[in-house]
Amino acid sequence: MSNQAQGTSLAPHQQVDRLVRDLAETPYPILILGPTGSGKSTLARYIHSISPRAVHPFVECAVTSIPDELRQAELLGSMKGAYTGAYHDRVGFVEQAHTGTLFLDELGHASLRFQQTLLGILETGLVRRIGSSYQRTVDVRIICATSVNLAARSQEGLFLEELLYRVDCLTVSLPSLRERRQEIVPLATRYLQEAFVELGRDFVPVLSDDAAVILRNAPWPGNMRQLRSVCQYIASRLRSPRPVQPTDIPEQIRGMTKGHQTKHEEAQALLDATRGNKSETARLMGISRPSLYKLLAEASTTVRKD
């Protein structure tokens, strides 16, 4: 379904951020790859927000949420009387996104007919509403996302090879949340703040150190989508201005991780997540570099004793 972007989305992690800042300046299609719930929609909004088109519409089309028989009409628009139930003229997603960005989520699940239509728009810059004889020129930047392998689907005859070549040019791979552990606490803090605003709470939530450790080390198979849901659960339980405690976190999440993880184990886990960056690890743990070195030395001593 379509909706306008509001505000600037949270920036992605540093490696992706450097890439998308370069790509955002171009008018070319972008393909975002990543597992379900990894934040592909958020990244698309972020790209739009830092692009030259930021002041123009951002329109989102979740391909899998639209019945196949309606996808053409949703994409192109339709004229009154074009089909049963078309009681008035309808502006399609492409026209809504004119001068802005059209985000097509889960393009890999689109029908071949839908793909053929999209290919025509990319090649000609023209759109014709269903039931109309008039073609309209559109200026739209296309961002697509998928959690499936488009090349493999193309080999199976389920994805047009010509469209693959058009969209698989400027590609951004978005890792799963467990591969971006340094982002988990900042994301959780943001999601908690959003949930508290929605609930009308007049205080700002703060994660305790123990709660932060649990969230940071959970595997998050549902990625950012799951993290957001957990933060909404926490917000619904926290009715007084106090730090979030481990007991406020759903039991299933506490059971997924080492709820009693030592500081030594946390330091090693964050070192792995930051690829050995000690400064970043110390920052995420809220300690100084000397304190981190001391922790690592203590852990090494413990291992030798064992």
N, C-alpha and C positions, 0 to 999 in steps of 0.2 A: 504494500500500500504506500501511498506517497505522503510525505510530510516535509515541511520546511525545516532546515537546520536552524537551531537557536543557540547562539553563543558559540564559543570556541571549545571543541572537544579536547579532552586530555591528550597530550602528546604521547606518541608511542615511545618504546624504549630507544636508547640512543642510536644503536646501529640502524634501526629502521628509520628513525627520524632523519638521519643524515641523508638517506636515500630518497625518502618521500619529499623532502624539501627541494631536491633537484627536480624530481618528476612533477611536482605540483606546478612548476612554472610553465610546463609544456601544455599544448592543447590535445595531446594524443591520448588514446585509450590506456587505461591502467588495469591490470589484472592483479587482484589480491588473493593469495593462496593462504589457507590455514584451516585448522580443524574447527568443527562446530563450536561456537561460543568463544572463539579466541579474540573477538573484537574487530572483525572485518568491517562491520558497519561503522564502528567508532573511528577506525582508521580512515575510512572513506570520507567521513564528515571532517576529519582533521585535515586531510588533503585539500578538500574544498575550502576549508576555512583559511588556509595559508596560500591559496592560489589566487591568480588575478580575477577569478570569478566569484570570490568570496561574498560580494555584495549582491549576487544574483541567486536565483533559486537553487536549492539542493533538493532533489526529488528522489525518493527511495522506492524501488519496486522489488518486493520480496517475491520472486518468481514462484516459489513453492506454495505461497499462501493464496494464489489466485487459481481458480479452476481453469483447466487447459482451454476450455471452450471460450473463456472470457479474456484470455491473455492478449489476443490480438487487439481487441477493443480497448483494453486497459492501456496497452502500449501506444496504439495509434490514435485512439479516440474514435468517435462515431457520430453519425448524423441522425437526427430524429427520424424514426421509422426504418432505420437500416436493418433492424432485426427485431424479433419479438422482445418486447420489454424496453426498447430504445424510445423512451417517451420524450426525450429532449436531446439536443446536441451535447456531446461530451468531449471535453478536451483530454487527450491522452497524456500519458506520462512524458512522452518525448516533448510535446509542445509545452507542457508545464515547466519543463527544465530549460526552455529556450534561454540562451545566453548564460546558463548556469551548468550544473552537473547532474547527470542522471546516474544513479547507483543501482545496478542490477545485482541483487543478492542471489546466490546459488544458481548462477547461470548454467552450470553443468546439468541441471535438472530440467532445463527448458526444452520444449518440444522442437522438432526440426522445423516446423512451420514458423514458430516464434524466432528461432535462430536465423532463418532465411530473411525474415522481415528486418531483424536487427542488422544483418549484413548489408541489406539494401540501404538502410539509413546511414550506416557508416560509410558506404561507398559513394552515395549521392548527396547526402545532407538534405534529403527531401522526405516528407511524410504526407501520406494521404489518409484522411479519416475514412473509416469504413462507411460506405454509402455515399461518398463524395467523389466528384470527378476532378477536384481541385487539389493540386499538390502545394504544400507549404514548405518553404525553406526554413530549416532550423539550424541553430548554432548551439550544439550541445557537446559537452565533454562527458564521455562515457567512462565510468569506473565499474568494473565487474568483479565479483567475488565468487569463489567456489571452494568447497571442501573436498571435491573429487578430482581425480586426475583427468583433465580434459583430453590429453593426448591418447590416453587409454580408451576413453569413451569415443574418440574419433575413430580409432582403429576398429571399434565394435560397431561403427556406423551410427552411433547415437549423438555425435557432435560433428557439425560441418567443418571439414578441413579448412575451407576458405575463411570461416569465422575464427577458427583457432589461430590462424596466421595473423588475423587483424587484431585480436585482443591479447594474444600472448606475446607481447613485444616489451612493454614496460611492466615488469613483474615485481611484485613485492611479496615475499614470503613472511608470514606472521607466525612465529613460533607459538607453541602451546604455553599456557600460563606457568606451568611447572618449569619451563625453560627460561622464564623471565622472573625469577623469584624476587629480584630486587624491586620489582614493580608492585608486588602484592600488597604491602602495607600502605603505600601511597594510594593505590586504587581502592583498598578497603576503606581508608579514611575518607576518600571522595564519595564512595557509595554510601557510607554511613551519613555523611553530611546531607547528601541528596535525600536520603530516606527520612532524616529528622525534619527537613524542610517540608516534605510531603505530609508528615504526620503532625506538623504544626508545633513541634517541640521548640522551646526557646533556649536550649542550651546546646553547646557544641560537644559531640562525643569524642572521647580520647581513648585510644587503645592502651591497655596496660602492657608492660613488657612481656608478661607471660602469654597474654592473648595474641600479641603480635608474633611471637615465636610459633604458636600453633598455626595461625593463618599462613605464615610464611613457609612453613614446612609441610602443609597438607598437599596432596598430589593434584587436587583440582581437576578431575577428569572432565568436568563440565566447563572448565576454563572461566573466563570473565563472567559469563552468564551465571554460573553457579556461585561465584564469589559475590555477585550483586544480590542474588537471592538470600545468601547467608547473611549479608549485611542488613537486608531488609528484616530478616528474622531477628537479628540482634537489636535493631532499632525498635522493633515492636515490643521487646522485653524491657528495654532500658527506659524507665520512667522518671528517674532522678539523675541529677548531674553528678555522676561518678564514672570512673574509668571502666571500660569494658573488661570484664574478667573472663577467664576460660570457661566458667560455668554458664556464661551468656551465649557461648558458641554452641551450635547444635552438636549433640552427642556423636552423631555419625561423622562429623568433621574431626572432632577430638579423637575418635577412634581410628581415623585414617593416618594420623601422624603421631609422632613421639611427643605426647603431651607433656612429658617430663624431660624433654631434651635438655641436656646440659649446655652451658655456654660454650664449652669446647666443641660439642657436636654442632651447635648452631654456627659457630665461626667457620668450621670446615665446610658446612653445607653452603654458606654464603660465599666462601672462597671459590667453591666449585661453580656456583651460579654466576659469579662475576669474573670467572676465568682467571683467578689468582690475583685480582686487583685488591690489594690490601687496604688502600685508602678508601675505596668504595665499600669494602666489607666493614671497616671500622665505622664509617658514616652510617651505614644501615643498622649497625648494632648500637649506635649512639655512644660509642667509646672512642678513645684516642688511639692513634697507631701504636704507641708504646704499650697500651693496655692490651691491644690485640696481639702484639708480639709476645707478651707475657702469657696470654691465654694459650697461644700455640705452643709455647715452650713447655707450659704445664702439661698440655695434652701429650706432647712428645715424651715427656718424662714418665707420665702414667703408662704409656704404651710400652716403654722400655722395662718398667717394673713388672708389667703383666707378662 
